[in-house]
């Protein structure tokens, strides 16, 4: 019995590694994002997708209530503007932001703020921005585009009136 306890301690200690500050922050952020209601978590994931490339990122706690309200205000028909539908939009926008970040090869110093990040996405001329705008229009069913099949948005029979961000 003591032998197995000793072996367990030795192997357990070898399997442990010192956690870096980044690992700790990532774990904390994941924990925070997994809590709370669905719409706020979806908004937080969206803000986090932008903050990967932003030097001074918006605090999701301070901006999400406004973003949720603006997004839901742009969903048509308005009677289908539910939390569940808004979550699908946030998730679609998060996914295209992550693809944009990879195409742009950005880091946390690429943009000064979330507003700079969004401005460049909407006005930039690189292939990354052109692809992002096409994907954004698809997510929002803007300019007669159709949402991606894996987004769940096609089944909602909704569109966005305009860019909510």
C-alpha positions in Angstrom: 0.0 0.0 0.0 2.8 2.4 0.9 4.6 1.5 -2.3 1.6 2.5 -4.4 1.2 5.7 -2.5 4.9 6.5 -3.0 4.7 5.7 -6.8 1.6 7.9 -7.1 3.3 10.8 -5.4 6.5 10.5 -7.6 4.6 10.2 -10.9 2.1 12.9 -9.8 4.9 15.3 -9.0 6.7 14.7 -12.3 3.5 15.3 -14.2 3.1 18.7 -12.6 4.6 21.7 -14.2 4.9 25.3 -13.1 2.0 27.3 -14.4 3.0 30.4 -16.3 1.1 33.7 -15.9 -0.4 33.2 -19.4 -1.6 29.7 -18.5 -3.2 31.1 -15.3 -4.8 34.0 -17.1 -6.2 31.7 -19.9 -7.6 29.3 -17.3 -9.2 32.2 -15.4 -10.7 33.7 -18.5 -12.1 30.3 -19.6 -13.6 29.8 -16.2 -15.2 33.3 -16.3 -16.5 32.8 -19.8 -18.1 29.5 -19.0 -20.1 31.1 -16.2 -23.1 33.4 -16.5 -26.0 33.3 -18.9 -25.6 32.4 -22.6 -26.0 35.8 -24.2 -23.3 37.4 -22.0 -20.9 34.5 -22.5 -21.4 34.8 -26.3 -20.7 38.5 -26.2 -17.6 37.9 -24.0 -16.3 35.3 -26.5 -16.8 37.9 -29.3 -14.9 40.6 -27.4 -12.2 38.0 -26.6 -11.9 37.2 -30.3 -11.1 40.9 -31.0 -8.8 41.3 -28.0 -6.3 38.7 -29.4 -5.2 41.6 -31.7 -5.8 44.7 -29.6 -3.3 46.4 -27.3 -5.9 47.9 -25.0 -9.0 45.7 -25.3 -12.5 46.7 -24.2 -13.7 45.1 -21.0 -16.5 42.7 -21.8 -18.1 43.6 -18.5 -18.5 47.2 -19.5 -19.4 46.8 -23.2 -21.5 43.7 -23.5 -24.8 45.0 -22.3 -24.6 47.7 -25.0 -23.4 45.3 -27.7 -26.2 42.8 -26.8 -28.8 45.6 -27.0 -27.5 47.0 -30.3 -27.3 43.5 -31.9 -30.8 42.5 -30.8 -32.0 45.9 -32.1 -30.7 45.1 -35.6 -32.3 41.6 -35.9 -35.2 41.4 -38.2 -38.0 40.5 -37.9 -37.9 42.1 -34.4 -40.2 39.5 -32.9 -37.5 36.9 -33.5 -34.8 38.9 -31.8 -34.3 36.5 -28.9 -31.2 35.7 -26.8 -30.9 32.4 -28.6 -30.8 34.1 -32.0 -28.4 36.8 -30.8 -26.1 34.1 -29.5 -25.9 32.5 -33.0 -25.0 35.9 -34.4 -22.3 36.5 -31.8 -20.9 33.0 -32.4 -20.8 33.5 -36.2 -19.0 36.9 -35.8 -16.6 35.3 -33.3 -15.7 32.6 -35.7 -15.0 35.0 -38.6 -12.9 37.2 -36.3 -10.8 34.3 -35.4 -10.3 33.4 -39.1 -9.4 37.1 -39.7 -6.9 37.1 -36.9 -5.1 34.1 -38.5 -5.2 35.6 -42.0 -3.9 38.9 -40.6 -1.3 37.2 -38.4 -2.1 39.8 -35.8 -1.0 40.0 -32.2 -1.9 42.1 -29.2 -0.1 45.1 -30.6 -1.6 45.0 -34.1 -4.5 47.5 -33.2 -4.7 50.1 -30.5 -8.3 49.4 -29.6 -11.4 47.4 -30.5 -12.7 50.3 -32.5 -9.5 50.4 -34.5 -9.8 46.7 -35.1 -13.4 47.0 -36.3 -12.6 50.1 -38.4 -9.8 48.3 -40.3 -12.0 45.2 -40.8 -14.6 47.4 -42.5 -12.3 49.7 -44.5 -9.1 47.8 -45.1 -8.1 46.6 -48.6 -6.0 43.5 -47.8 -7.3 40.1 -48.7 -7.9 39.5 -44.9 -10.3 42.4 -44.8 -12.1 41.6 -48.0 -12.6 38.0 -46.8 -13.8 39.2 -43.4 -16.4 41.6 -45.0 -17.7 38.8 -47.2 -18.0 36.5 -44.2 -19.6 39.3 -42.1 -22.2 39.9 -44.7 -22.9 36.2 -44.8 -23.4 36.0 -41.0 -25.7 39.0 -41.0 -27.5 38.1 -44.3 -26.4 41.6 -45.4 -26.2 42.5 -49.1 -28.3 39.5 -50.1 -25.8 37.0 -48.6 -26.7 33.7 -47.0 -25.4 32.6 -43.6 -22.9 29.7 -43.4 -24.7 26.4 -43.0 -22.9 25.5 -39.8 -23.9 28.8 -38.1 -27.6 27.8 -37.3 -28.6 31.2 -38.6 -30.4 30.0 -41.8 -33.0 28.2 -39.7 -33.8 31.3 -37.7 -35.4 33.2 -40.7 -33.7 36.4 -39.5 -31.4 39.0 -41.0 -29.6 42.0 -39.6 -30.9 45.4 -40.7 -27.3 46.8 -40.6 -23.9 46.3 -38.9 -24.6 46.4 -35.2 -21.0 47.1 -34.2 
